[in-house]
Amino acid sequence: MTIKTPDAWRLSRLTNPAHHLTTPYSDPDLDPPSPATRRLLTECLDLVTDPLIYDVEDQDPAALARLRAADEALRDQREDRHRADALTALIANLVDTYGNW
C-alpha cells in the first residue's frame, strides 16, 4: 500500500487518506473513494497496528475472524477496485501467514 501526495509534507495533514491510497508505482485515482473503501482502510490499519496485530499473531479467533472478513470484503468489493487492491496487498502477508481458512 502506498499513500501518495504531491508534497511529502502534506502527508501529516491528510484529512482524507483513502483518497490517496494506491499500489506502488501507480498514481492515486482522481475519483473520490467509496464509503466501503474508507471503512476497510480503517479496518486494515487496525489489523496491522498495535494492539490488534498482536492478537492476529497470537491467532486469537476474534482477530482472525476480523482478518478473514476484511480479506473477503476487499476481494468482493466491485467499486473502487484500485484502492481495494492496495488494501488487499497491505494485509496479504497476514492472510498468507495466519489465514488457514
Rosetta blueprint (number, residue, H / E / L):
1 M L
2 T E
3 I E
4 K L
5 T L
6 P L
7 D L
8 A H
9 W H
10 R H
11 L H
12 S H
13 R H
14 L L
15 T L
16 N L
17 P H
18 A H
19 H H
20 H H
21 L E
22 T E
23 T L
24 P L
25 Y L
26 S L
27 D L
28 P L
29 D L
30 L L
31 D L
32 P L
33 P L
34 S L
35 P H
36 A H
37 T H
38 R H
39 R H
40 L H
41 L H
42 T H
43 E H
44 C H
45 L H
46 D H
47 L H
48 V L
49 T L
50 D L
51 P L
52 L H
53 I H
54 Y H
55 D H
56 V H
57 E H
58 D L
59 Q L
60 D L
61 P H
62 A H
63 A H
64 L H
65 A H
66 R H
67 L H
68 R H
69 A H
70 A H
71 D H
72 E H
73 A H
74 L H
75 R H
76 D H
77 Q L
78 R L
79 E L
80 D L
81 R H
82 H H
83 R H
84 A H
85 D H
86 A H
87 L H
88 T H
89 A H
90 L H
91 I H
92 A H
93 N H
94 L H
95 V H
96 D H
97 T H
98 Y H
99 G L
100 N L
101 W L
